[in-house]
Structure formats: structure tokens, C-alpha cells
Amino acid sequence: MAFDYGSLDLGLKNPFKKEGVVTAIRGGIQVAIGIILLFQAVAQVNEDQTVGWILIIFGISVLAFGIRVLSGGILATLRYFVGRNPPTSLSLNYSKSESSSAQEESTYVQYNKDELEEMLVGRKNITFVEPDGFLARLLHSVLPKLLYMPYPIRNMAQRIFGAWINTITSLIAYAFIALVTLAGFTGEAGKLTFPIYSTLLTVYIAIVWFSAGRAIFRDAEKTIQTLGGTTLAKIISFSIIMPVAIGLGLSTLMSSTNITAAEVESFFDALPSLNPVLYLIGILVAAALSSFAIITMLKYRIQFADPRTEVSELRENWQESIHPNEIFINLDNLVMANRRYKEVPNRVYRELDPKLNAQVEGKGSFDGIMIQEIQPKVFEMNLGEAFSKTRVVSLLSANILYVVGIAFTYLLAHSIPSVYSYAKDLDFGNLTTTSAEFSNLVNLSMTAAHYLLIGFIINSFARVMANSAHLFYAEMQFESLIVYFKCEGTFTESKISTGTGIHDSTRSENTLVRSSITPWIIVSRLVSATFAATGMKNLEHPRYILEMHKSDSNLALIKEDVLNFLKDRESIASITSVRDLDNASKIHQINERTRAMPSSQQIEHDEQAAGFLKKENESDNDETETEK
């Protein structure tokens, strides 16, 4: 959303300063290693251009990623520009003063106006959707309050849980296949393919944990990911089909090249072992430690949840002499506008568009609906000292692992040129006479493979811990008041005149509208959450409603303001201007002079004379009727 400056600060502070400092230090180390590789590449170019280019490629890659990490860390420590618009609205904002910002954030809003009305009237929270899939339901059965977490946290928990399910299932299948294969049930080809399958399994589990560390999407997480039984089916199928496919491929190769199983076995025995069992143990230990940190942070966050769906409600009937439109105008322009937070316009989720249905003889009906949210203010999340320490430990551990991973990248950058330099001097056409040299080449290649695999595993778990810590740093909660106002009723018109005496010089004629008003007011104090980021779009993320609390005091104040306005209305027009009063007085004086108003005795005499004439007229009429 656009940065709209306002002199009143909304109190939104940068939550990433600590994270930015640690990340910037790691980026600086990575930049330094990249520069060292480039200097070493320059020194090697004169001796061997290929080796120099290999070091240059590694140096540029490490340097580029280092600059990206360094700049991101520094950016996270700078001033947080938020303006007057954050956080994202719950639904499309129809406020006239926020039309440009509303269009920019329209793709990030989580709800629509009908859903907000449904939540308020129905006392329910549609944010908390049912878990989809067998594994997701299993996880939410173990952690029931996980249902009340924002979507990014729920998705992160499901990814970690899914990674463990993948790992455990793969290891069970691995143990079963090991039993079948090593016992000789699959023949000679099965025994030969088991080391290959072990290596592929290690790489697969490492990739699983790398995928589990996915970061928050900038384009917003608006749904809960599915975690079903198909995941287990894929793993079991992979575990069963992969050894069979490798065995068939090896058998086909042996039959086409006339290579015996003994020769293949001797070839594998000559190769240095990758030790997949040790890698699997290392992966399990790293997964357990990182999961422990994540579960600890998740536990304290879940304990903080209070998923209430309560509202304060008013349903009454008022009989007032007021035009229906004035009810809505007062509510919008005075009652709600007076409740703005730091003079930020309220978020209008349903525009007030009253409808008057006029009928015959000055009668009719009216109705109107309005939903407004007062500007949210920051709601501090006090999750305890243990949570903060665990978050810091997770952040520091992740960056230390990243640095260790960079060190293995440095070793890999020097290992590959060693393999190349040794391989170009070998005579591959006469391997029988150079078996020792070929064995050395294999050892060098295996060392490079170790560096590559270790570095990938370390970076995978560093990614898991860094993004998990970032997720809990990024969450920001807000507190706001949302008001739902629905008003229906009927009205009738009548005329009233005042000042119509015989001797009055001025009078007031008014059309009086009598309204039967049936308001339905719902007020709730919302606690919502969003996730911050760094850069220009630092709060462009959906805002999730997590709690709905009663607010009887605010409802009482709104009712009081509306009733005070209704009771203080003037139904009869009068003169309030001093000049108009002076002019009316002058007109009255003129009337006194021009009419030469008689005295009270004369008025009494005229009234008696009028009564005599009336009686005389009545007696004449009686005589006329008698003669007839």
C-alpha cells in the first residue's frame, strides 16, 4: 500500500532489528569468503584457467548471495516506514478518503463484507477452518489449539509434521527393504543396488527438510495447506518402486555388457563408502533439535490464544419525531467519526446506503446497514521470557549453521579443482595399470560429494530454523473495534402549525415525521494478526481475526450518543437569529399601528354586541318559520 505520511504516529515499530543485525553479520562473513575466493581465482588463472574459472564461479555465487543477505540484514535494521494506512483492512475499504489505498490492498484482504456480517451476527469465526487431510487432522488432534493460529503458523507446523512423517515412513520402508534385500530375497541385483538406494534415500530426506523450511510468501497465505494420506502413499510407493527400478536397470546393464555380479560387487567394494547411515543419524539429530525449538515457540504461542466469538448487542424500538435519514447521517458523521483512533478515518466495510420506500399519504418504510472498523492499534504480545530466549537461540543457531554451510561451500570450491586437476593427468584408456591413480580420483570425488551433501544438509536445517524464527518475529497483533449497525422501521408525516392566534403576526408551519425505529447494533472488540516484512511492502499481508470480545461499554456509549441526538432534536422551526428576532419585533410594531388595535373594554363591548346580534338573528328566523 502507498506510504501516506501523517504527523500522528500509529506506534508500529520495526520488529526485525535483532534479526537484521544477526543476518547482516552472517552476510558480511559470506561476502568476505566470496572475495577471498575471487582473489584466489585471480592467482590461479595464470596457472590453470579452468581452475581459475571454477573458483570465479564459486566466488561470484557466494559473493552475490552474501551481498543479498547483507543488504537484507541492513534493511531490516533501518527505519520502518508504515505511514497512516497499515495494517491491511479486513475487507475492501469503501471509505472515500482511502480509495487509492483500498485498491492497492484489495488483493490482500482476507474477508468480504458478507463474511464479516456473517461472523458478527452469527457469533462465529470463519478464520478457523477445518483441517484438510488425514495427517492434518491427526496433527490437530494432538495439538487442538493449533486450529486457532494464523494460517502461516498452521502451515509451518503442518510442514514440519509432514517432514517427520516423510522421514519416519521412509526409514520404516528402508528397514523393510534392507531386511528383504540383504537376506537375499531379491537376488544378487538387490544386494548390489542397496547402497545406491541408501544414498538416494539420504538425499531425499535432506530435500524433504529443505522444503519444510519454506518462508512466508509475499503474496499472502490465504488458505491452509492440505496434508493428507496421499503423502504416505507417495512415500511408500517411492520406497518400494525405487529399489525395484534400480535393480532392473542394473540387471539390464549387466546382461548387455556381460558384466558379472562379482565384478560389480568388487567395483563397489573398491569405492569409498558414503556412509549413508551416519548421514541419516545426523539428519535425525538435526531435525530433532530444530523441531524442539519450533515446538517450544509454538507451545507458548498456542497458550496465548483466546479464541472467543463474543459480541455486545442492542435490539430495541424507539418512537421518535425524526426523519430516518438523519439517524444514519448522525451515526456516520458524528457518532462513528468521533471514535476515530488518532484521527485516522474508520474502515468502511459496508457503506451506509439508507433506502426510503415512500408510500401514499406520507407513509413509508426505511432500512440501512453499516459496518465500520475503527483504526486498529498495536496489541502487545507478551509470550514470556522463555519464548523470547528460544526465538533468539533459534535465530543464532540458524545463522551459525549458515556460516558453517558457507565454510563447506568454500571447501567444495577448492575440492572440485583438485578433482579436475587430478583427472586431466590420468590415462583413462589404461585403467588396469593406473588402478591406484583411479582410486585416488574416486577418493577426491567422494570428498567433494561429502562437502556438497554436508553443506546441503546444514543449509536445509539452517533454513528451517531461520524461517521459523522469522515467522514468530514477523507476527504482529492489533486491537480494534468493529460496529455493525442495521436499522429498519416505518415513518408517517403530519403537519403542525404554531403561532396561529388571531392577533399573532408570525407563525411556523412544519411537516413532522414520526418514525418507529428498530435498531440492531452489534459491537465487538477484535484481536487480529498479520505478518510484517521488510522493504516497501512491509505489511502487505492478510489480517486474520483471531478473537472477538464483548464491548458493553462502547455499545452503551454509542447508544447514549444516538439517543442524545434524538432527544435533542427540534421539530418546530423557530427564529434563532438576533436579526430575525429584531425584524419580527419591528413587524409586530407596524401591525399594532396599522390595525389601531382597540382596548380591552372595547373588545368586550364588541363581543357583547356580537352576541346580541346573533340572538336577534336567531329570533327572526324563528318567527319566519312560525308564519310558514
C-alpha positions, 0 to 999 in steps of 0.5 A: 500500500502507498506510504501516506505520511501523517504527523500522528504516529500509529506506534508500529515499530520495526520488529526485525532489528535483532534479526537484521543485525544477526543476518547482516553479520552472517552476510558480511562473513559470506561476502568476505569468503566470496572475495577471498575466493575471487582473489584466489581465482585471480592467482590461479588463472595464470596457472590453470584457467579452468581452475581459475574459472571454477573458483570465479564461479564459486566466488561470484555465487557466494559473493552475490548471495552474501551481498543479498543477505547483507543488504537484507540484514541492513534493511531490516535494521533501518527505519520502518516506514508504515505511514497512516494506512497499515495494517491491511483492512479486513475487507475492501475499504469503501471509505472515500478518503482511502480509495487509492489505498483500498485498491492497492490492498484489495488483493490482500484482504482476507474477508468480504463484507458478507463474511464479516456480517456473517461472523458478527451476527452469527457469533462465529469465526470463519478464520478457523477452518477445518483441517484438510487431510488425514495427517492434518487432522491427526496433527490437530488432534494432538495439538487442538489449539493449533486450529486457532493460529494464523494460517502461516503458523498452521502451515509451518507446523503442518510442514514440519509434521509432514517432514517427520512423517516423510522421514519416519515412513521412509526409514520404516520402508528402508528397514523393510527393504534392507531386511528383504534385500540383504537376506537375499530375497531379491537376488544378487541385483538387490544386494548390489543396488542397496547402497545406491538406494541408501544414498538416494534415500539420504538425499531425499530426506535432506530435500524433504527438510529443505522444503519444510523450511519454506518462508512466508510468501509475499503474496499472502497465505490465504488458505491452509495447506492440505496434508493428507494420506496421499503423502504416505502413499507417495512415500511408500510407493517411492520406497518400494518402486525405487529399489525395484527400478534400480535393480532392473536397470542394473540387471539390464546393464549387466546382461548387455555388457556381460558384466558379472555380479562379482565384478560389480560387487568388487567395483563397489567394494573398491569405492569409498563408502558414503556412509549413508547411515551416519548421514541419516543419524545426523539428519535425525539429530538435526531435525530433532533439535530444530523441531524442539525449538519450533515446538517450544515457540509454538507451545507458548504461542498456542497458550496465548490464544483466546479464541472467543466469538463474543459480541455486545448487542442492542435490539430495541424500538424507539418512537421518535419525531425524526426523519430516518435519514438523519439517524444514519447521517448522525451515526456516520458523521458524528457518532462513528467519526468521533471514535476515530483512533488518532484521527485516522478515518474508520474502515468502511466495510459496508457503506451506509446506503439508507433506502426510503420506500415512500408510500401514499399519504406520507407513509413509508418504510426505511432500512440501512446497514453499516459496518465500520472498523475503527483504526486498529492499534498495536496489541502487545504480545507478551509470550514470556521470557522463555519464548523470547530466549528460544526465538533468539537461540533459534535465530543464532543457531540458524545463522551459525549453521549458515556460516558453517554451510558457507565454510563447506561451500568454500571447501567444495570450491577448492575440492572440485579443482583438485578433482579436475586437476587430478583427472586431466593427468590420468590415462583413462584408456589404461585403467588396469595399470593406473588402478591406484591413480583411479582410486585416488580420483574416486577418493577426491570425488567422494570428498567433494560429494561429502562437502556438497551433501554436508553443506546441503544438509546444514543449509536445509536445517539452517533454513528451517530454523531461520524461517521459523524464527522469522515467522514468530518475529514477523507476527504482529497483533492489533486491537480494534473495534468493529460496529455493525449497525442495521436499522429498519422501521416505518415513518408517517408525516403530519403537519403542525402549525404554531403561532396561529392566534388571531392577533399573532403576526408570525407563525411556523408551519412544519411537516413532522415525521414520526418514525418507529425505529428498530435498531440492531447494533452489534459491537465487538472488540477484535484481536487480529494478526498479520505478518510484517516484512521488510522493504516497501511492502512491509505489511502487505499481508492478510489480517486474520481475526483471531478473537472477538470480545464483548464491548458493553461499554462502547455499545452503551456509549454509542447508544447514549450518543444516538439517543442524545441526538434524538432527544435533542432534536427540534421539530418546530422551526423557530427564529434563532437569529438576533436579526430575525428576532429584531425584524419580527419585533419591528413587524409586530410594531407596524401591525399594532399601528396599522390595525389601531388595535382597540382596548380591552373594554372595547373588545368586550363591548364588541363581543357583547354586541356580537352576541346580541346580534346573533340572538336577534338573528336567531329570533327572526328566523324563528318567527319566519318559520312560525308564519310558514 
